[in-house]
Amino acid sequence: MDEIVRRAVARAIVTMRDNLGERLTIDDMARSAMFSKFHFSRVFNRVTGLSPGRFLSALRLAEAKRLLLCTSTSVTDISHQVGYNSVGTFSARFSSSVGYSPTAYRQLRGRTPRLPERPEGVRSGATVRGQLWCPPTSAVGMVFVGLFPGRITEGVPARYTFLTGGGPYVLPDVPTGTWYVLAHAVGSGAPEDGGPCPYLGTAGPVVVREGVAASLADVRLRPRRGFDPPTLLALPDLRRATPRPVAV
C-alpha cells in the first residue's frame, strides 16, 4: 500500500487519540490527513477496514476500558472524557460492545469469567472451518477465534472457540449471513522487549448460505498494528487462561 496513504491514515488516528473527548468531524480528520474528506473516507476504510467514525468510536470505548482499570475516575467522568454527553448512552454502548457494564468491567478488573452467548436462532447446519497459522518466531498461548458481523471484536460472537496454539478450527452451526473470523492471542515477550505482544488474525467476509455445508477461512496471526481497531469485547486473559477448546 502506498506509504503516503499509510502516513496520512496514521496522522488521522493520532488526531483521534489526542482528541477523544472532543467533537471531531470528518472534516477535522481529513484535514489532519491532508486529504479531501471524500478521498479520506475511502482510503481510511481501505487501510483499517472501518469508517473513520466507527474507528473513532472504538478508540473511545477502548480508552474507557483503560480508564476503568487504571484509574478510580467515576463512570460519569470517564464517559465525558471519551466524548459522551450522556452517561446512559455511554453505558449502553459500552455494555453492548464489551459484554459488561462499565461498573461490572471495573469490578472484574477486565478479566472476564465467561463470554456472552448469542440467543439461539434458526440452526443452519453450516460450518466455518479453517487453519489457524501462528507466527513461527513467537510462541502464543490460548487463541480466541470468533465469528463477528464486522471487522471489530465487539458484542456477542455468532460462534467462537479456543485453541492451544495453531491448528485447525471448526465453528459449527453458523447462522446464515456475512461474517468475519477474528482471532486474538498473546505472544511471549520479555519485559525488556516491551512485554507480551498481542497478535491478531482476520479472515473474511465469509458468506454463509442455507444448504452450504462448510465455508473455508484460513487465519494467519500477526502482531497487532496501529491501523488495527481495538478489541472491545472483554476476553479471558489469553496468557494464562486455559478454557476448554469448544465451539459455542
N, C-alpha and C positions, 0 to 999 in steps of 0.2 A: 504494500500500500504506500502511496505517496507520503514521504516524510513530512512534507509541508502540511498535508491534511492531518497527520498524526499530531504534529505540534499544535495545530490550530485547535483540535479537539481537546488536547491536554490543557491548553490555556483556558478553554471554556470550563473544564472540570475544576481547575484551580479556582476560577472565579466562583463557581458554585460552592465549593468547600469553604471559601473565605466569606461567603455571604448567605449562610444557611438561614439566618434569621431575618433576612431582608426580602422584599418583594422583587424577585428577579423576573424580568420579562424575556421573551425570546430575542428581542432587540438587544437587551443588555448582554446576553450570552453570545449572540452573533458578533457584536462589537468586540468582545474580548478575543474572539477567534479571528477577527478581521475578515469576515465573510458577510455577504448579504444573508438576511435571515432565511430566505428560501433555500439557498445553497447550503447554509449551515445546517439546517434541519436534516437535509438529505445525507450529508457526509457524516454527521454525528450518529445518525441511525446506522449507517454503514459500518462505522468503526466500533460502536458499542452494542449494537443490536437493540437499542431503545431510543425513544424520542428524548430530546433534551429535558422536557418537562417530567417525563417518567423517571429519568435518571436522577434529576434533582430531588424528586420526591423520595426516591430510595436512599439517597445520601442523607436526607433529613431524618429519616427513621433510623438509619444506621448510627447517626450521631446521637440520637435519643437513646438508643441501646447502650452506647458507650457511657453517656452521662448517667444513666440509671445505675450502671455497675461501678463507675469510678468516682462518683460524687454523691453527696447527700442532698443535692438540689431537689426541690419538690417537683412532682409531676407537672403541676401547673406552670412553674417557671421553665422547666425543660421544654414544654410544648411551645412556649413563647420564644425560647432561644433557638428553636429549629424552625421557626416561621409559621406556627399555627396561631391564629387568633382565638380559636375555641378549643379549650381543653377536652371538651366532649368529642369534637371531630378528631382531634389528635389521638385520643384513647381508642376510638373506634377503628381508625386506620391502623394504629399500632397493633391492636389485638388481631385484626384481620390478617395482617402481613406476618407478624411474629408468632402468632399462635397463643399468646398470653397477653393479658392486660399489662400496662406499664408497671403497676404495683406488684403483680404476681411475678413478672420477669425479674424485678429487683429482688424480691424475696427468694427466688430460686437461684439468684446470683448468675443468671444466664445459663444454668446447667439444666436443661430440660430432662425430666424423667421419662417423657413419652412424646410422641408426635401426634398432632391432631389427626383424626381419622375422618375421611370423607364418607358422608352418608351413603348407604348402599343405593345404587341406582339400577338401571337395566344392565344385566350382565351380557357382555358382548361375546365372550368366549375368545376374544382376540388376545394375542400375546405380543409384547415388545421384548425382544431379546437382543443380545449383542455381546461383544467382547470389551472389557474394560482394560485399557493399557496403562500401566503405571510407568513413570519415568525410570529409566534403567539406572540412573545415578543417585537415586534417593529412595530410601525405604519409607513406606507410608503404612499407617496403621489401619484402623477401620475406615471404610469408604462408604459414604452415603450415596445411593443412586436413587433419584426420584424423578417422577414424571409430572411436569407442570405445564399450564396452558401458555406460558410466556417464557422469555429468556431470563427470568429472575426467580430466584428461590424464595418464594413467599407463599403464604396461605397454606391450604391443605393440598398435599400432593395427591394426584389421582391414584398412584401406586408408588411404593418405594421398597427398597431392600437395603441391607448392609452386607458388604463383602469384607473379607480379610485380605487386603491387597488386591492385585489384579486377577483377572479371570473372567469366565462367562457370567452373565447376569440374566435373570428372567423376571419380567414383570407380567404376571398373568391376569387374564380377565380385565383388560384395559377398556374403559368406556370409549365409545366412538368419539372422534373429534381430532383436532390437531394438537400435538403435544411436543414438548421439548424434554429431552433427557438431560438432567443436570446432575453432575457428580461432584462431591466435595471430599477432601481428605486433608490430612496434615502430615507433612514430611518431617523426617528427623532433621535436627539442626542444633548446633552448639550455640550457647549464648553469645560467644564472640562473633558468630556468623549471623547474628540477628535473630537467633532462636528458631523454633519450628516454622517451617514455610507452609502457608496454605496453598493447596492445589485445587484446581477447578477443571472440569471437563464438560463439554456440551455436545449435543447432537440433536439434529432436527432442522426443520419441523418434520415430525413423524405423523403421517395421516393414518388414522385407524378407522377402518370401514367395516360395516356389517359383512359377515361372510368371509373376511380375510383372516386366515388362521394366525399368521405371525408377520411382524414387521421387524426388520433388522436395523439396529442403530449402534454401531461401534462407538466407543467413547475413549478419548485419549486425555489423560490427566496432564496438566501443565501448571507451572507456577502462576498464581494469580497476578494479573497486571492492573495497572492504574485505570485502564479503559474498561475493566470488568465491573459490572454493577455489584454493589454489596449484597451479601447474603442476609436476608431479613428473617427468614424462618429460624426460630430457635432450634438448634440441633444438639444432640448429645456431644460431649467432649470426645471428639474422634481420636484424640491422643491416648485416652485411657478407657473409653467406653468399649464394652465388648457385648453389644446387643446381639441377640440371636439373628443370624443372617436369613431372615424370612421376608417374603414379599407380602404387602398388605393391600 
